[in-house]
Amino acid sequence: MKSIKLLVAAFLAVMPALALAQSAPAGQGMGVMGQVIFFAGFILIFYFLIWRPQSKRTKEHKALMEGLNKGDEVVTSGGVAGKITKVADDFITLEISDNVEVKVQKVAVAAALPKGTLKDV
């Protein structure tokens, strides 16, 4: 929503220049209005292909980190799979094998696995 407001504000800031611009002679390429439309299209493409998906992934990962509980099975970004035995503010303790525990930062958790997945592996 902020980006749309920013885009409208930028367009309104350019309006006086558009009102004072003289029309270009025929055959000399895009006019001022064409350039504004091209720039606006470029901003929309940037928003929908890069910015929006990245913010969506960030929100999903933040929700995953906040929802980590003792007993959950997870995979870290390094590929280590384990069961959470202890949860602290910034770190979790993973049991990766019998009596083998590793401390890992919460941000390193890439995905949560369904219950019982580690027994099948």
N, C-alpha and C positions, 0 to 999 in steps of 0.2 A: 504494500500500500504506500510505503514511503517513496519507493522508486517511481510510482505513478505520479505522486504529488510533485516529486522532483522534476519529472519529465514535463509536467504541465507548467511548473514555474519557469523552466528553461525555455519553453515555447513562448510563454508570455514575455519573457525578457527579450526575445528575438523579434517580437512583433513590431516594435517601432522601426527597426532596421528594414523589415520587410515592407512596411508602409512607405518608406522613403526611397526604396530601391527603384531604379528605373528598369524598365523591361529591356532585356538583352536583345540585340538584333538577331533575326532568324538565322539558324545554322551555326550558332556558336556553342552548342552543348546545353547542359542543364542550367536552368536559371536558379535564382536564390531559393525559390520555393521547392524546386526539385532537390536541391542540396539539403534543405531542412528535412524533407520527407525521407531522403536517403539516410541521413543521420539518425532520425527517429526510428527508422526500420532497423538500423544497426544496433541501437540501444535495446530495442525489443528482442532482437535475436540474442544478444548478449544476456539479457535477463532470463529468457526462457530456456536457453541451452546451457548456461553456465551457473549463474547466480542462484536461481531457484532450486535446481536439483541439489546443489552443494549445501544450501541451507536446510533442505529437507533431510539429507543424510546426517548433517550435524545434529539436528533435533532428534532423529532416531537413535543416534549413538549416545547422546546425552540421556535419553530415556532408558536405554539399555544399561548404562552405568549406574543410574539412580535405582534401577530395579534389581540389582544384584543382591541375592540373598544366600545365606548358608545352605548348602545342599544343591545349588544350581550347578549344572555342567556347562562349561564354557570352553571356547578356543581362543587363544591369544593371537595377536597379529604375527607372532613368530611361529605359530603352528603348534604350540603346546596345548594339549587338551587335558583338562582336569576337572576335579570337583571342588567347589569352594568350601573351605572349612572354617574360615574366619574372614569377616569383613570389617575393615577400618575406614577412616575417612578417605584416604587416597590410595590405599593398598588393599589387596585381598591375598589370602593364602590359599594356594591351590594344592590339592593332593593329586599328584600325577601318577603315583604308584603306591603300593602298600608301604606305609611309613616313610614316604618321600614327599616332603612339602616344599613349595617354592613360593616366595613372596613376589607378587606382580603388581604393577600399577594398574589401577582401574581403567585408565585410558588405553591400555594395551589389549583389553578384551575386544576381540573382533566380532564374536557372535556367541549367542546362547544356544546350547544344544537341547533337544528334547530329553526328558528323563530316561535313563537307561541306555543311552547311546554309547557310553564308555564301556558298558559290559559287552556290547556287541563287537567292539573294536578289538 
